Amino acid sequence: RDKRGIALDGQLKRNETTLASTTLLLDPEQRDAFGIVVSYSAKVKLYLGALNGELVAELPFILMHPKDGRAKLIHADSQADVEMFRQDTVHHQESVEVY
């Protein structure tokens, strides 16, 4: 049975309260887990102008909290990906010829 609401980690009246991490399932069809299965999605609306109307989509995403001490490692990895993306973009732009 599906119920919509908010799942929290921690106690409601404390400052350390955060949104619960997403439940990772090996098989998305097998939702027989005991307890609460947590998943998140963001609803996005794109307005296409007065004549075309709008486009609505729900985009699922995974919300995870790093363990203490691993936050620096995760941040360093994500920065490396950004730098690699920048290098690929610069090299790609140099090889484009304009007529």
C-alpha angles and dihedrals in degrees: 000000000000121000125176122217143099124297116202134195111217132013120318097234097048129090093234093067112127137168112278118259119255115266109242114214125191091216116028090205092058103076096156093118115137112242129017123337107209122203133160135207135177120220112222125192121196116194110210098190135275097300102037100048123209141306120220125194136170112220116199118216138179119240115199133168118217120234115252111277095022096079092087092051092050091047091051091051093050091050090053090055091051092050091048090050091051091051092049091049093050093048091047093052092051092057095053114102121208120208 
